[in-house]
Amino acid sequence: MTRKRTTTKPTVVRPTELTGDVFDALPAAEKERIFQGIERQTPAQRLAESRPLNRRERAIRRSIKRKAGRPRIGKGTTNISVSLEKGLLKRADAYARRRGMSRSELIARGVEVLLGSAA
């Protein structure tokens, strides 16, 4: 009985991508070892090991950099300057306050009512 001899390829161990979750799961000693290894490098050495961001990474970076703000409603908003008589403005603000709305919302609703009734 002859036995077939099989050769096995050497296993190449590729380091897994070190994401934040993977790093957080490491023991404290391993985190410290990685940190010290990075600290020993000069900025020029770190730059030499870096690479440009790929499309996915650029999209993530853009979403992180984007300023947080109010969500867009409809086609967005535009700031305008409107002149109102002081007494009318006080009455409008009091009305809006009683109904729990902002001045902008009150004016927008009023414009919609007028435009809706004109159509």
HELIX and SHEET records of a PDB file:
HELIX    1   1 GLY A   20  ALA A   25  1                                   6    
HELIX    2   2 ALA A   28  ARG A   40  1                                  13    
HELIX    3   3 PRO A   43  GLU A   49  1                                   7    
HELIX    4   4 ARG A   55  LYS A   65  1                                  11    
HELIX    5   5 LYS A   86  ARG A   98  1                                  13    
HELIX    6   6 ARG A  103  ALA A  118  1                                  16    
END                                                                             
